Each structure stands twice: as structure tokens, then as C-alpha cells.
């Protein structure tokens, strides 16, 4: 098995012999075999262990066991404890998903801080088959059916050439000590239910079941390459990448060869699952303003487009423009200039505000607009709520929420990028002008 392991690393070009890798070591048989292979191979490695505190004293004994292994092997090691159940509750996700997020976030943090080139996990062929069936049961596209990749960005899985039986035999022949995870024998979790209840029935039905599934997954990987190449050209006519968001043009999407599949492939990159994508697809012919969320992104349906943006924490930051400032970079990149009114030509662009400087009270304040805010739109004598102004101007939701306002004292001077307040306009009595431009 050692020779097969080394050949796999070399043939798949998983990493170079002079690179440093971080091994995810739980203490179970798979990870301990992984550790043994790396030790025998002479590669440069470190160890990371997560204590998810899900099995009481057993979890602590796992950690203690791995700590002893660190002393034996004499390599850098990193340990972390998580309140996994609490994290799952707060995030509204399953225990399995919570553990997955916590461990990979931890591994990546350690990798970056300690200059490891890759994270190495002990996934093997049985994990690949289980993942295939889990994804199939959850509703997925062709990419989800290709299973676990041997190399994905900074994560490598060098044991995917072996199955569980081979790993158990290698551990037995080499007297490798390991910790037995009692939860592996429970059927509470989906993966264990598949492992202990469903997949054995398939093997009874056909002894060549595992071999055939693995061959099918390889076929699907080849098909996925062809499929992805076709979709790339389709995506080009549908997507517009803007600075802070991705726009999906609805009419172009509908006219594409396979609109629903194309939408699924586009949105899966933003962590939208197939069920949510179905709802989004149904909304294409409905009214504007509907919102949909993945864990990381928000999608807003406008009249002609779908706008996808990263979910950001709601901020209440306030920025100031002092009297002598000539430039500001946050929250917008703006220039600030002062001019005498004589011969000044007003710039009639929404990204430029030409204001009566003598009516301004410094420091000016920049903040996000709020419900209840009102101003006197340029050319009007009465006041209007900003929310009503947005409706009149048919400004889409995603743009409203990214709109900043400029204030002088308690008065709104400018809905930045849209309209100035009539009280600060330039008139015949204006002597000095303040020009603010969004670059």
C-alpha cells in the first residue's frame, strides 16, 4: 500500500516532495493510516486535530490519544475544541454540516498562519461512494455526482485509491494503533445510515457494486468536463460581472438552451442549493423585489435581471468630510473641491453634487439611508420620503441598500449618486461652491 500511495501522489501530482502539508488527524483508523504513510514516506508534515465535544469523554480521549502521537512523531501540531452543537443551533444547520464547517475553517486558518502548502484528509473510496449517494438524495447537478475530488484547491485526498477494507488490512499488518469512534456504529447520522444500512444491501444485490459505482463516477467526471465546457459559453451571454455583484440577465437566461440547468450551475457557485434554485426559477415571471438567500449570498429579482451579492453584516458606520478634506476613499471614492461661483459651470451628472458652500455645516456626514428619512428633491418645494423617491425612480432593492446619503447637521444634502436637496442648490445668491464627485 505504501508504494501505491507514493505512486498516487506522484501520478496525480498532489504535491511536491519539498512542500509542507497539514494532516487532519482525528485518531480514527483512516487518519492514523494516513499518518503512518506520511511518516514512512519522509514528507514534511504537521498535524491538526479538532475536538467537536460531541461524545463527552470519548472526544477528550481522542484528543489525548492524538497528543501522544504528536510526542511519538515529533512534528508541529495544532488542537482546537468546538462547541459544535451550539454552532449548529445558531447557524440552523445539521451537526454534520456544522462539524464540517468548523474543521475546514480551522484547518485553513492553521494552513495560512503556519505556511503549510496543503491540507490533507484521509477520505477513501467508501467516502467517495457515500458522498455520491448523499448528493443524489439531496437533489444535485452533475457536478455533485462526481463525488469527492482527489485535489480541490488547497485540500488533497491521497487515499482515494484505497477502500476501507484495504485500510483496515494495512492497519492490522503494521500494528497501527487507533481510536474507535463509537458514533460510526450508530445510524443517527445520514452518512452512517448509508454506510451500515443501505450500501450493504447494494453489495448483496451485486458483489461488483462498489467497483461499478466507482467506474460510473469516473464516467460522470468525464461527462462533467464536456458539460462544463458547453455551459461556459452559455454563461458568457447571461452573466454580467460588476464590482460588487453578479447580474444574471433574465431574458438571455430564458432564451438559453437549458435555462433551468444553467441557472442551477450559475447559482451553485454562490452556494444556492437545487431546491432554492427551483423557487428562483419559478419567480422569473413574477413581480420584482423577491429575495432568496444562501449561506453566503443574497439574490434579488429585479424586472430584467437577478442580482447576486455577498451577504454583509448590517453596518451603521458613519463617515465624515471635514472642511479641509479634498478626497475620501471610504465608503465611496470621492473628490471634494471648492470654487468661487463666478463662471462656474454646474455639472449635471448624478455622480456629481454642486452645492452652495455657504449653506453647508461641517463636518459633513455620510451614512446609509434609513426608513423615515426625508429630503426636498431638487426642483421641489415640498418634502418627500427617501423610500418614496426610490419607488418613483424605480430603483431596485439591491441598489437602495447600497445607497449612501450626505448630511449637513440634521439635513440631507444629497442622496449620493441620485439627487441633491433643493435647499443646497446653487442660485443667484451663491458665492462659493462645493463640488463633490463620486469617482
Protein Blocks (a to p, Z undefined) as FASTA:
>chain_A
ZZmmmmmmmmnombcfkbccddddehiaklmmmmmmmmmnopacddddddehlnojmmmm
mmmmmmmmmmmnopacddddddfklmmmmnopafklmmmmmmmmmmmmmmmmnopabdcd
fbdfklmmmmmmmmmmnopafklmnopafbghjaccfklmpcfklmmmmmmmnopacddd
fklmpckbmklmmmmmmmmmmmmmpmklmmmmmmmmmmmmmmmmmmmmmmmmmmmmmpcc
dfkbccddfklmmmmmblmlmmmmmmmmnopafklmmmmmmmmmmcehiacddfkbccdd
dfkbccddddddddfbdcdddfklcbdfbfbdcddddddfehpacdddfkbccddfklpc
cddddddddehiacddehiabdcdfklmmmmnopafklmmmpccddehjbcfbdghiacc
fklcccfklmbdcddddZZ
